[in-house]
Every structure is written in structure tokens, then in C-alpha cells.
Amino acid sequence: MVKIRLPLVAYKTLLFLTLFLPLYSASVSAQARTPGELFPPDKIFLLEEPRDWQNTEEIMDRLHLGAGDIVADIGAGSGYFTIPFASRVGEKGLVFAEEIQIEMINYISRKVEDLELKNIRVIFGKPEDPSLLDNFFNLVFLSNTYHELEKPFLMLENIRKDLRHSGRLAIIDWDPAKKSSFGPPIEAKVPENILIKEVERSGFELIEKHNFMPYHYFLVFKRKS
């Protein structure tokens, strides 16, 4: 066998690419893609329509959500999940409904007031930070929201701080591998493998995958030790 010796500069370059190219590629995946457009507040009524393709009870069952849990609903929209969450966690639990569009904030606030729900807090967040409490939540939940994130790595970093040590991050989002006649354009959807890489790079570990929804993937992560 003939051994080939690389020049020192070429060897160092090859070593650098081997060690750092995977990290660079993961970073580019989030930075290069364009986030989807935020859901228009003037169409909020569409968010209130029943979804046979996204059953709240089954989702809560699979998350083992129960009385006394503290949940953050990131990108809560009209409160489609917020209200069932509040019912499931009960009086001893709390649900934080976070949004970055003031029209959505006002809508959820009126809804909470009309229903006289005492265990919901409405939070006006930022594109990179949900503005929640550190080390406070059993569960942070994002549904139909991840593909809209402008700064996913910053958001994930802040979410990680908000979770308790045993807390979980659940993400439900549009799967470009599943055809649908509605929802965001396919170029705005984030492939499941890309999302997993981005979340794991941010200090999380995938623990569950659920595949019962016709248009979405459903992933659950925990904080890495």
C-alpha cells in the first residue's frame, strides 16, 4: 500500500472541514431558509374552525398533560390549544399563551375574560424570545409555529432556559412530505429531519415521534443533561 502524505496546510484544511462542516451546515439550514409568513390576524376566524386533522384531546393524551402542569403555548394564535390546555391542567395548573402579534394578544385576552378563565396568562413575546419565566415550565408547546420563527436558534435557547430540568418541548408543524390543500406553501415548511437537527443542536434530545396527523409531524424533546 502506498501512503500519501498531504502537505501540512492541506491536512489542516481537511481536519477543519471534518470537524466543523457538520456544525456549519446545521447552522446554515436555519439561517438560509426564509421563515413562513405570520398568520394574518384578519383571518383569525379560520383558526377557530374545528380541526378533524388536529385533535386536541389526543394530543394532550399523548403529551400526558395533567392537573397541575404548567404549560407555555408559543404562537397561541386564537387560543385553539390554550383553552383545552387550561381545562386539562385545572385550577392548580397554569397556561401561558404567548403571541407576538398584538391583534392575537387582544383576541385571546378577550376570550379568556369572556370565559372567566383564571389559570391563563397572556404574554406579549418577541420573535427571538417568548419572554417567559426561567426554569418554570413542565411543557413548552409549539403548533403550526416553528416554520414562522425568524430566529429559531435564539428562540430555542430561550425556551431551554424556561423549561424545568425534566421539562419537555413539543413541536407540531406542517410536514412537506405530506400533501395538503391548505396551510403554508411547501417552501415555507421545514422538513422533519432539518427541524430535529436544529432542535438537537440547541441542547435538546428527541424522545418521542407521533405520526397520527395527516399533514403534520409531532415531535417531543427533552433538555439534554
GROMACS elastic network, one bead per residue, 0.5 to 0.9 nm:
[ bonds ]
;  ai    aj funct       b0    kb
    5     8     6  0.88053   500
    5    11     6  0.87806   500
    6     9     6  0.80997   500
    6    10     6  0.61324   500
    6    11     6  0.57686   500
    7    10     6  0.53190   500
    7    11     6  0.61566   500
    7    12     6  0.87289   500
    8    11     6  0.50426   500
    8    12     6  0.61883   500
    8    13     6  0.85902   500
    9    12     6  0.52241   500
    9    13     6  0.61834   500
    9    14     6  0.86627   500
   10    13     6  0.50516   500
   10    14     6  0.61422   500
   10    15     6  0.85710   500
   11    14     6  0.51634   500
   11    15     6  0.61474   500
   11    16     6  0.86210   500
   12    15     6  0.50355   500
   12    16     6  0.61052   500
   12    17     6  0.86574   500
   13    16     6  0.51186   500
   13    17     6  0.62748   500
   13    18     6  0.86489   500
   14    17     6  0.51964   500
   14    18     6  0.61716   500
   14    19     6  0.87104   500
   15    18     6  0.51388   500
   15    19     6  0.62618   500
   15    20     6  0.85596   500
   16    19     6  0.53181   500
   16    20     6  0.58879   500
   16    21     6  0.75942   500
   17    20     6  0.54121   500
   17    22     6  0.81776   500
   18    21     6  0.60792   500
   18    22     6  0.75894   500
   19    22     6  0.71372   500
   19    23     6  0.80138   500
   20    23     6  0.53229   500
   20    24     6  0.61790   500
   20    25     6  0.86510   500
   21    25     6  0.59862   500
   21    26     6  0.85755   500
   22    25     6  0.51082   500
   22    26     6  0.62742   500
   22    27     6  0.86740   500
   23    26     6  0.51975   500
   23    27     6  0.62635   500
   23    28     6  0.86831   500
   23   201     6  0.84478   500
   24    27     6  0.50910   500
   24    28     6  0.61560   500
   24    29     6  0.86747   500
   25    28     6  0.50827   500
   25    29     6  0.62177   500
   26    29     6  0.52326   500
   26    30     6  0.70999   500
   26   194     6  0.79741   500
   26   197     6  0.67249   500
   26   198     6  0.65723   500
   26   201     6  0.78046   500
   27    30     6  0.57451   500
   27    31     6  0.63322   500
   27    32     6  0.84527   500
   27   153     6  0.86572   500
   27   198     6  0.76346   500
   27   201     6  0.87472   500
   28    32     6  0.53593   500
   28    33     6  0.80591   500
   29    32     6  0.56509   500
   29    33     6  0.64192   500
   29   194     6  0.70793   500
   29   198     6  0.79566   500
   30    33     6  0.57861   500
   30    34     6  0.83697   500
   30    35     6  0.89461   500
   30   151     6  0.80252   500
   30   152     6  0.69507   500
   30   153     6  0.77945   500
   30   194     6  0.82369   500
   30   195     6  0.85869   500
   30   198     6  0.71079   500
   31    34     6  0.77543   500
   31   150     6  0.87940   500
   31   151     6  0.78510   500
   31   152     6  0.85382   500
   33   187     6  0.88297   500
   33   188     6  0.80943   500
   33   190     6  0.87384   500
   34   147     6  0.88693   500
   34   148     6  0.86908   500
   34   150     6  0.79260   500
   34   187     6  0.85506   500
   34   188     6  0.69762   500
   35    38     6  0.87805   500
   35   146     6  0.87306   500
   35   147     6  0.58464   500
   35   149     6  0.59271   500
   35   150     6  0.56972   500
   35   151     6  0.86812   500
   35   188     6  0.62858   500
   35   189     6  0.85505   500
   36    39     6  0.88754   500
   36   146     6  0.89613   500
   36   147     6  0.56954   500
   36   149     6  0.75999   500
   36   150     6  0.84799   500
   36   184     6  0.71812   500
   36   185     6  0.82281   500
   36   187     6  0.83853   500
   36   189     6  0.74529   500
   37    40     6  0.82853   500
   37   147     6  0.86760   500
   37   148     6  0.60918   500
   37   184     6  0.81726   500
   37   188     6  0.81982   500
   38    41     6  0.86784   500
   38   101     6  0.87023   500
   38   145     6  0.85675   500
   38   148     6  0.61338   500
   38   149     6  0.88626   500
   39    42     6  0.88109   500
   39    43     6  0.77261   500
   39    44     6  0.79163   500
   39    77     6  0.80961   500
   39   148     6  0.87460   500
   40    43     6  0.56626   500
   40    44     6  0.69814   500
   41    44     6  0.50978   500
   41    45     6  0.86061   500
   41    77     6  0.85356   500
   41   101     6  0.78997   500
   41   102     6  0.89945   500
   41   103     6  0.61256   500
   41   104     6  0.64927   500
   42    45     6  0.77981   500
   42   103     6  0.86230   500
   43    46     6  0.57619   500
   43    47     6  0.76519   500
   44    47     6  0.53436   500
   44    48     6  0.71431   500
   44    77     6  0.75575   500
   44    78     6  0.64767   500
   44   104     6  0.79274   500
   44   107     6  0.87734   500
   45    48     6  0.53414   500
   45    49     6  0.70817   500
   45    78     6  0.80532   500
   46    49     6  0.55138   500
   47    50     6  0.82616   500
   47    51     6  0.89647   500
   47    77     6  0.73235   500
   47    78     6  0.61761   500
   47    79     6  0.85290   500
   47    80     6  0.69752   500
   48    51     6  0.86623   500
   48    78     6  0.67343   500
   48    79     6  0.83214   500
   48    80     6  0.64189   500
   49    80     6  0.89570   500
   50    53     6  0.88069   500
   50    54     6  0.86547   500
   50    55     6  0.88901   500
   51    54     6  0.52637   500
   51    55     6  0.65789   500
   51    56     6  0.87155   500
   52    55     6  0.60436   500
   53   212     6  0.89841   500
   53   213     6  0.59769   500
   53   214     6  0.63584   500
   53   215     6  0.74940   500
   53   216     6  0.88532   500
   54    58     6  0.84842   500
   54    59     6  0.78652   500
   54   213     6  0.64258   500
   54   214     6  0.85035   500
   54   215     6  0.88937   500
   54   216     6  0.86140   500
   55    58     6  0.55833   500
   55    59     6  0.62713   500
   55    60     6  0.87827   500
   55   213     6  0.84882   500
   56    59     6  0.50696   500
   56    60     6  0.61237   500
   56    61     6  0.85474   500
   56    80     6  0.85596   500
   56    81     6  0.67358   500
   56    84     6  0.71331   500
   56    85     6  0.85998   500
   57    60     6  0.51864   500
   57    61     6  0.61218   500
   57    62     6  0.86572   500
   57    84     6  0.79101   500
   58    62     6  0.61449   500
   58    63     6  0.85432   500
   59    62     6  0.52214   500
   59    63     6  0.62406   500
   59    64     6  0.86626   500
   59    65     6  0.89412   500
   59   218     6  0.89893   500
   60    64     6  0.61304   500
   60    65     6  0.54471   500
   60    66     6  0.84048   500
   60    84     6  0.85999   500
   60    85     6  0.75827   500
   60    88     6  0.80912   500
   61    65     6  0.63568   500
   61    66     6  0.87052   500
   62    65     6  0.78009   500
   62   210     6  0.84221   500
   63    66     6  0.88876   500
   63   139     6  0.88567   500
   63   170     6  0.81726   500
   63   220     6  0.83638   500
   65    68     6  0.89799   500
   65    69     6  0.68775   500
   65    85     6  0.80082   500
   65    88     6  0.69398   500
   65    89     6  0.70072   500
   65   139     6  0.86584   500
   66    69     6  0.59584   500
   66    85     6  0.89548   500
   66    88     6  0.58847   500
   66    89     6  0.51813   500
   66    90     6  0.80416   500
   66    93     6  0.85256   500
   67    87     6  0.87818   500
   67    88     6  0.61748   500
   67    90     6  0.53123   500
   67    91     6  0.78301   500
   67    92     6  0.67049   500
   67    93     6  0.61208   500
   68    88     6  0.87528   500
   68    89     6  0.51965   500
   68    90     6  0.64117   500
   68    91     6  0.73250   500
   68    94     6  0.72913   500
   69    88     6  0.87181   500
   69    89     6  0.54677   500
   69    90     6  0.83658   500
   69    92     6  0.77155   500
   69    94     6  0.66501   500
   69    95     6  0.83233   500
   69   137     6  0.78784   500
   69   138     6  0.61596   500
   69   139     6  0.78030   500
   70    89     6  0.74430   500
   70    92     6  0.88719   500
   70    93     6  0.54158   500
   70    95     6  0.58864   500
   70    96     6  0.80070   500
   70   136     6  0.75390   500
   70   137     6  0.52017   500
   70   138     6  0.54301   500
   70   139     6  0.66338   500
   70   140     6  0.87434   500
   71    82     6  0.89865   500
   71    85     6  0.77842   500
   71    86     6  0.87449   500
   71    89     6  0.84894   500
   71    93     6  0.81077   500
   71    94     6  0.62831   500
   71    96     6  0.62372   500
   71    97     6  0.86623   500
   71   137     6  0.57873   500
   71   138     6  0.61259   500
   71   140     6  0.57648   500
   71   141     6  0.72808   500
   72    76     6  0.89141   500
   72    82     6  0.86326   500
   72    94     6  0.84443   500
   72    95     6  0.57358   500
   72    97     6  0.61958   500
   72    98     6  0.71759   500
   72   132     6  0.82742   500
   72   137     6  0.69714   500
   72   138     6  0.85569   500
   72   139     6  0.64196   500
   72   141     6  0.59640   500
   72   142     6  0.84866   500
   73    76     6  0.54182   500
   73    79     6  0.84948   500
   73    81     6  0.74796   500
   73    82     6  0.63877   500
   73    85     6  0.87927   500
   73    95     6  0.70934   500
   73    96     6  0.59914   500
   73    98     6  0.60121   500
   73    99     6  0.87142   500
   73   139     6  0.86668   500
   73   140     6  0.62964   500
   73   142     6  0.62062   500
   73   143     6  0.81611   500
   74    77     6  0.86229   500
   74    96     6  0.81488   500
   74    97     6  0.64656   500
   74    99     6  0.65925   500
   74   125     6  0.88523   500
   74   130     6  0.71294   500
   74   140     6  0.71854   500
   74   141     6  0.59915   500
   74   142     6  0.51783   500
   74   143     6  0.76799   500
   74   145     6  0.75009   500
   75    79     6  0.89751   500
   75    97     6  0.75228   500
   75    98     6  0.56395   500
   75   100     6  0.73602   500
   75   130     6  0.89233   500
   75   141     6  0.88234   500
   75   142     6  0.66315   500
   75   143     6  0.74335   500
   75   144     6  0.80707   500
   75   145     6  0.58545   500
   75   146     6  0.87456   500
   76    79     6  0.52370   500
   76    80     6  0.72339   500
   76    81     6  0.71601   500
   76    82     6  0.67102   500
   76    96     6  0.89542   500
   76    97     6  0.55141   500
   76    98     6  0.57233   500
   76    99     6  0.59303   500
   76   104     6  0.80952   500
   76   105     6  0.88345   500
   76   108     6  0.83834   500
   76   142     6  0.79782   500
   76   143     6  0.79944   500
   76   145     6  0.85389   500
   77    80     6  0.71691   500
   77    81     6  0.88777   500
   77    97     6  0.85188   500
   77    98     6  0.83517   500
   77    99     6  0.67895   500
   77   101     6  0.86897   500
   77   104     6  0.57711   500
   77   105     6  0.80619   500
   77   107     6  0.85971   500
   77   108     6  0.77147   500
   78    81     6  0.84397   500
   78    82     6  0.83833   500
   78   104     6  0.63076   500
   78   105     6  0.84144   500
   78   107     6  0.65859   500
   78   108     6  0.57950   500
   78   111     6  0.85563   500
   79    83     6  0.60064   500
   79    84     6  0.87299   500
   79    97     6  0.72249   500
   79   104     6  0.87598   500
   79   107     6  0.85672   500
   79   108     6  0.59562   500
   79   111     6  0.81996   500
   79   112     6  0.88983   500
   80    83     6  0.63608   500
   80    84     6  0.75024   500
   81    84     6  0.55635   500
   81    85     6  0.60624   500
   81    86     6  0.86347   500
   81   143     6  0.85703   500
   82    85     6  0.51284   500
   82    86     6  0.61703   500
   82    87     6  0.87861   500
   82    95     6  0.68001   500
   82    96     6  0.78620   500
   82    97     6  0.63279   500
   82   108     6  0.89821   500
   82   120     6  0.79456   500
   83    86     6  0.51227   500
   83    87     6  0.64194   500
   83    88     6  0.87868   500
   83    95     6  0.86003   500
   83   112     6  0.81521   500
   83   117     6  0.85828   500
   83   120     6  0.83232   500
   84    87     6  0.50646   500
   84    88     6  0.62088   500
   84    89     6  0.87656   500
   85    88     6  0.50777   500
   85    89     6  0.61787   500
   85    90     6  0.84964   500
   85    94     6  0.87148   500
   85    95     6  0.68553   500
   86    89     6  0.54098   500
   86    90     6  0.61018   500
   86    91     6  0.82461   500
   86    93     6  0.74893   500
   86    94     6  0.67591   500
   86    95     6  0.58626   500
   86   117     6  0.78981   500
   86   118     6  0.89678   500
   86   119     6  0.64355   500
   86   120     6  0.66754   500
   87    90     6  0.53759   500
   87    91     6  0.83450   500
   87   117     6  0.89794   500
   87   119     6  0.88958   500
   88    93     6  0.85244   500
   89    92     6  0.69646   500
   89    94     6  0.67894   500
   89    95     6  0.79638   500
   89   119     6  0.86475   500
   90    93     6  0.53773   500
   90    94     6  0.77246   500
   90   119     6  0.75154   500
   91    94     6  0.76051   500
   91   118     6  0.76735   500
   91   119     6  0.62453   500
   92   119     6  0.78721   500
   93   119     6  0.66046   500
   93   120     6  0.89722   500
   94   118     6  0.86549   500
   94   120     6  0.58868   500
   94   121     6  0.75876   500
   95   119     6  0.62659   500
   95   121     6  0.62936   500
   95   122     6  0.85234   500
   96   119     6  0.85189   500
   96   120     6  0.57435   500
   96   122     6  0.58074   500
   96   123     6  0.66488   500
   96   132     6  0.82886   500
   97   105     6  0.84855   500
   97   108     6  0.79964   500
   97   120     6  0.70218   500
   97   121     6  0.61039   500
   97   123     6  0.58938   500
   97   124     6  0.85985   500
   98   105     6  0.78347   500
   98   121     6  0.84081   500
   98   122     6  0.60137   500
   98   124     6  0.59185   500
   98   125     6  0.60320   500
   98   130     6  0.65407   500
   98   131     6  0.83942   500
   98   132     6  0.85878   500
   99   102     6  0.75054   500
   99   104     6  0.66246   500
   99   105     6  0.61535   500
   99   122     6  0.80059   500
   99   123     6  0.64608   500
   99   124     6  0.54455   500
   99   125     6  0.56625   500
   99   126     6  0.79456   500
   99   130     6  0.78211   500
  100   103     6  0.89030   500
  100   104     6  0.78278   500
  100   105     6  0.76670   500
  100   123     6  0.84663   500
  100   124     6  0.56482   500
  100   125     6  0.50625   500
  100   126     6  0.56797   500
  100   127     6  0.67175   500
  100   130     6  0.83093   500
  101   104     6  0.54428   500
  101   105     6  0.64345   500
  101   106     6  0.88876   500
  101   124     6  0.77231   500
  101   125     6  0.85443   500
  102   106     6  0.61382   500
  102   107     6  0.85339   500
  102   124     6  0.74235   500
  103   106     6  0.52083   500
  103   107     6  0.62164   500
  103   108     6  0.87605   500
  104   107     6  0.50146   500
  104   108     6  0.61593   500
  104   109     6  0.84180   500
  105   108     6  0.53734   500
  105   109     6  0.60337   500
  105   110     6  0.86511   500
  105   122     6  0.68682   500
  105   123     6  0.74975   500
  105   124     6  0.68135   500
  106   109     6  0.50868   500
  106   110     6  0.62209   500
  106   111     6  0.85989   500
  107   110     6  0.53460   500
  107   111     6  0.62614   500
  107   112     6  0.87460   500
  108   112     6  0.60696   500
  108   113     6  0.84991   500
  108   122     6  0.73236   500
  109   112     6  0.51854   500
  109   113     6  0.61551   500
  109   114     6  0.85867   500
  109   121     6  0.86381   500
  109   122     6  0.65370   500
  110   113     6  0.50617   500
  110   114     6  0.60230   500
  110   115     6  0.85492   500
  111   114     6  0.51513   500
  111   115     6  0.61813   500
  111   116     6  0.84186   500
  111   117     6  0.88572   500
  112   115     6  0.52276   500
  112   116     6  0.59111   500
  112   117     6  0.54736   500
  112   118     6  0.80500   500
  112   120     6  0.72395   500
  112   121     6  0.88607   500
  112   122     6  0.87602   500
  113   117     6  0.66317   500
  113   118     6  0.86174   500
  114   117     6  0.80337   500
  117   120     6  0.63305   500
  118   121     6  0.82025   500
  123   130     6  0.78138   500
  123   131     6  0.74284   500
  123   132     6  0.78057   500
  124   130     6  0.76064   500
  124   131     6  0.74798   500
  125   128     6  0.83156   500
  125   129     6  0.62504   500
  125   131     6  0.52344   500
  125   132     6  0.80466   500
  126   130     6  0.56817   500
  126   131     6  0.69337   500
  126   155     6  0.89852   500
  127   130     6  0.73683   500
  127   149     6  0.67762   500
  127   150     6  0.62911   500
  127   151     6  0.68565   500
  127   152     6  0.88308   500
  127   154     6  0.89675   500
  127   155     6  0.74262   500
  128   131     6  0.89997   500
  128   149     6  0.78052   500
  128   150     6  0.71845   500
  128   151     6  0.55328   500
  128   152     6  0.71863   500
  128   153     6  0.82078   500
  128   154     6  0.54189   500
  128   156     6  0.83974   500
  128   158     6  0.78969   500
  129   132     6  0.79700   500
  129   154     6  0.70914   500
  129   155     6  0.52580   500
  129   156     6  0.84589   500
  129   157     6  0.86351   500
  129   158     6  0.59697   500
  129   159     6  0.77081   500
  130   155     6  0.72876   500
  130   158     6  0.74656   500
  130   159     6  0.74763   500
  131   158     6  0.83169   500
  132   136     6  0.84325   500
  132   158     6  0.85831   500
  132   159     6  0.82686   500
  132   162     6  0.64852   500
  133   136     6  0.57932   500
  133   137     6  0.79899   500
  133   161     6  0.83124   500
  133   162     6  0.56259   500
  133   163     6  0.85943   500
  134   137     6  0.80352   500
  134   158     6  0.84724   500
  134   159     6  0.84929   500
  134   160     6  0.85851   500
  134   161     6  0.53550   500
  134   163     6  0.67433   500
  134   164     6  0.79457   500
  135   138     6  0.89169   500
  135   160     6  0.83952   500
  135   161     6  0.59817   500
  135   165     6  0.72679   500
  135   167     6  0.87070   500
  136   161     6  0.87251   500
  136   162     6  0.57617   500
  136   163     6  0.57038   500
  136   164     6  0.55218   500
  136   167     6  0.87133   500
  137   140     6  0.67575   500
  137   162     6  0.62403   500
  137   164     6  0.55850   500
  137   167     6  0.63731   500
  137   168     6  0.83724   500
  138   163     6  0.63405   500
  138   164     6  0.61014   500
  138   165     6  0.86793   500
  138   166     6  0.71231   500
  138   168     6  0.62974   500
  138   169     6  0.86891   500
  139   163     6  0.70004   500
  139   164     6  0.84942   500
  139   167     6  0.55787   500
  139   169     6  0.58252   500
  139   170     6  0.72996   500
  140   159     6  0.73592   500
  140   162     6  0.83515   500
  140   163     6  0.72567   500
  140   167     6  0.79006   500
  140   168     6  0.64239   500
  140   170     6  0.62851   500
  140   171     6  0.85521   500
  141   168     6  0.85017   500
  141   169     6  0.60220   500
  141   171     6  0.60693   500
  141   172     6  0.81374   500
  142   145     6  0.57243   500
  142   146     6  0.66332   500
  142   169     6  0.80380   500
  142   170     6  0.62854   500
  142   172     6  0.62029   500
  142   173     6  0.79463   500
  143   146     6  0.72489   500
  143   170     6  0.81998   500
  143   171     6  0.58964   500
  143   173     6  0.58005   500
  143   174     6  0.89139   500
  143   218     6  0.88585   500
  144   147     6  0.71528   500
  144   148     6  0.80863   500
  144   171     6  0.81908   500
  144   172     6  0.61178   500
  144   174     6  0.65050   500
  144   216     6  0.86185   500
  145   148     6  0.54156   500
  145   149     6  0.68802   500
  145   171     6  0.83384   500
  145   172     6  0.79752   500
  145   173     6  0.67869   500
  146   149     6  0.54265   500
  146   152     6  0.76260   500
  146   171     6  0.73663   500
  146   172     6  0.80073   500
  146   173     6  0.65630   500
  146   174     6  0.89739   500
  146   189     6  0.89416   500
  146   190     6  0.80902   500
  146   195     6  0.85961   500
  147   150     6  0.85101   500
  147   152     6  0.88396   500
  147   173     6  0.72241   500
  147   174     6  0.79295   500
  147   188     6  0.64680   500
  147   189     6  0.58116   500
  147   190     6  0.59057   500
  148   152     6  0.88892   500
  148   188     6  0.80213   500
  148   189     6  0.88471   500
  149   152     6  0.54375   500
  149   155     6  0.78589   500
  150   155     6  0.87551   500
  151   154     6  0.56047   500
  151   155     6  0.62132   500
  151   156     6  0.86835   500
  152   155     6  0.50703   500
  152   156     6  0.59950   500
  152   157     6  0.84911   500
  152   198     6  0.79797   500
  152   199     6  0.86137   500
  153   156     6  0.51013   500
  153   157     6  0.60728   500
  153   158     6  0.86545   500
  153   198     6  0.72712   500
  153   199     6  0.78470   500
  153   201     6  0.85286   500
  153   202     6  0.65132   500
  154   157     6  0.50644   500
  154   158     6  0.63085   500
  154   159     6  0.86200   500
  154   202     6  0.87518   500
  155   158     6  0.52327   500
  155   159     6  0.61338   500
  155   160     6  0.86265   500
  156   160     6  0.60661   500
  156   161     6  0.87077   500
  156   198     6  0.88443   500
  156   199     6  0.70064   500
  156   202     6  0.62661   500
  156   203     6  0.84896   500
  157   160     6  0.52132   500
  157   161     6  0.66326   500
  157   162     6  0.89715   500
  157   202     6  0.61806   500
  157   203     6  0.78243   500
  158   161     6  0.51757   500
  158   162     6  0.64254   500
  159   163     6  0.64540   500
  159   169     6  0.82268   500
  160   163     6  0.54480   500
  160   164     6  0.83737   500
  160   167     6  0.88274   500
  160   169     6  0.83912   500
  160   202     6  0.81028   500
  160   203     6  0.74656   500
  160   204     6  0.79533   500
  160   223     6  0.68828   500
  161   164     6  0.78474   500
  162   167     6  0.88817   500
  163   166     6  0.76205   500
  163   167     6  0.51142   500
  163   168     6  0.70951   500
  163   169     6  0.81544   500
  163   223     6  0.80110   500
  164   168     6  0.82239   500
  164   223     6  0.86426   500
  165   168     6  0.87719   500
  165   222     6  0.86189   500
  165   223     6  0.68584   500
  165   224     6  0.88590   500
  165   225     6  0.81534   500
  166   222     6  0.70960   500
  166   223     6  0.71532   500
  167   221     6  0.87985   500
  167   222     6  0.62726   500
  167   223     6  0.69431   500
  168   220     6  0.67738   500
  168   221     6  0.55881   500
  168   223     6  0.68877   500
  169   204     6  0.84018   500
  169   219     6  0.82699   500
  169   220     6  0.56941   500
  169   221     6  0.50267   500
  169   222     6  0.61177   500
  169   223     6  0.81009   500
  170   218     6  0.72982   500
  170   219     6  0.57443   500
  170   221     6  0.62963   500
  170   222     6  0.87913   500
  171   217     6  0.80445   500
  171   218     6  0.58473   500
  171   219     6  0.53020   500
  171   220     6  0.63986   500
  171   221     6  0.83561   500
  172   216     6  0.63755   500
  172   217     6  0.57038   500
  172   219     6  0.64572   500
  172   220     6  0.87962   500
  173   189     6  0.79661   500
  173   190     6  0.80089   500
  173   192     6  0.87166   500
  173   215     6  0.83100   500
  173   216     6  0.52507   500
  173   217     6  0.58285   500
  173   218     6  0.69072   500
  173   219     6  0.88708   500
  174   177     6  0.88256   500
  174   178     6  0.80676   500
  174   183     6  0.77820   500
  174   184     6  0.79403   500
  174   186     6  0.87722   500
  174   189     6  0.59446   500
  174   190     6  0.73515   500
  174   191     6  0.84301   500
  174   192     6  0.89417   500
  174   215     6  0.59538   500
  174   217     6  0.66133   500
  175   178     6  0.55075   500
  175   179     6  0.81019   500
  175   186     6  0.85890   500
  175   189     6  0.65047   500
  175   190     6  0.69676   500
  175   191     6  0.62316   500
  175   192     6  0.67434   500
  175   214     6  0.89897   500
  175   215     6  0.59313   500
  175   217     6  0.58042   500
  176   179     6  0.69020   500
  176   180     6  0.88004   500
  176   185     6  0.89421   500
  176   186     6  0.57543   500
  176   187     6  0.80901   500
  176   188     6  0.87234   500
  176   189     6  0.56961   500
  176   190     6  0.69292   500
  176   191     6  0.60560   500
  176   192     6  0.83109   500
  176   215     6  0.81794   500
  176   216     6  0.83788   500
  177   191     6  0.75237   500
  177   192     6  0.87383   500
  177   215     6  0.84169   500
  178   214     6  0.69881   500
  178   215     6  0.53554   500
  178   216     6  0.73258   500
  179   186     6  0.88758   500
  179   214     6  0.84453   500
  179   215     6  0.67247   500
  180   183     6  0.71817   500
  180   214     6  0.83385   500
  180   215     6  0.62759   500
  182   185     6  0.82879   500
  183   186     6  0.86467   500
  184   187     6  0.81647   500
  184   188     6  0.63051   500
  184   189     6  0.69186   500
  185   188     6  0.55377   500
  185   189     6  0.69309   500
  186   189     6  0.52663   500
  186   190     6  0.84876   500
  187   190     6  0.79419   500
  190   193     6  0.84412   500
  190   194     6  0.66820   500
  190   195     6  0.63869   500
  191   194     6  0.53881   500
  191   195     6  0.63537   500
  191   196     6  0.87862   500
  192   195     6  0.51796   500
  192   196     6  0.62109   500
  192   197     6  0.87237   500
  192   217     6  0.71075   500
  192   219     6  0.88731   500
  193   196     6  0.51546   500
  193   197     6  0.62895   500
  193   198     6  0.87492   500
  194   197     6  0.51773   500
  194   198     6  0.62720   500
  194   199     6  0.86937   500
  195   198     6  0.51413   500
  195   199     6  0.61480   500
  195   200     6  0.84901   500
  196   199     6  0.52279   500
  196   200     6  0.59643   500
  196   201     6  0.83844   500
  196   205     6  0.87421   500
  196   206     6  0.74120   500
  196   219     6  0.83849   500
  197   200     6  0.52117   500
  197   201     6  0.59679   500
  197   202     6  0.86234   500
  198   201     6  0.51662   500
  198   202     6  0.64329   500
  199   202     6  0.51033   500
  199   203     6  0.69587   500
  199   204     6  0.59345   500
  199   205     6  0.78164   500
  199   206     6  0.84895   500
  199   221     6  0.82512   500
  200   203     6  0.54627   500
  200   205     6  0.55569   500
  200   206     6  0.72471   500
  200   221     6  0.84057   500
  200   224     6  0.86337   500
  201   204     6  0.70490   500
  201   205     6  0.89401   500
  203   222     6  0.87172   500
  203   223     6  0.61952   500
  203   224     6  0.56290   500
  203   225     6  0.85692   500
  204   221     6  0.59866   500
  204   222     6  0.55000   500
  204   224     6  0.50711   500
  204   225     6  0.88081   500
  205   220     6  0.85497   500
  205   221     6  0.52413   500
  205   222     6  0.53477   500
  205   223     6  0.61805   500
  205   224     6  0.57792   500
  206   209     6  0.79796   500
  206   219     6  0.72636   500
  206   220     6  0.60649   500
  206   222     6  0.65907   500
  206   223     6  0.89945   500
  207   219     6  0.78938   500
  207   220     6  0.58177   500
  207   221     6  0.53163   500
  207   222     6  0.67328   500
  208   218     6  0.82683   500
  208   219     6  0.58339   500
  208   221     6  0.69072   500
  209   217     6  0.76926   500
  209   218     6  0.58940   500
  209   220     6  0.64761   500
  210   213     6  0.81067   500
  210   217     6  0.68114   500
  210   218     6  0.51495   500
  210   219     6  0.64929   500
  210   220     6  0.85153   500
  211   214     6  0.79386   500
  211   216     6  0.77458   500
  211   217     6  0.60330   500
  211   218     6  0.65384   500
  211   219     6  0.89676   500
  212   216     6  0.84236   500
  212   217     6  0.82302   500
  212   218     6  0.84207   500
  213   216     6  0.55665   500
  213   217     6  0.69739   500
  213   218     6  0.79973   500
  214   217     6  0.84967   500
  221   224     6  0.89914   500
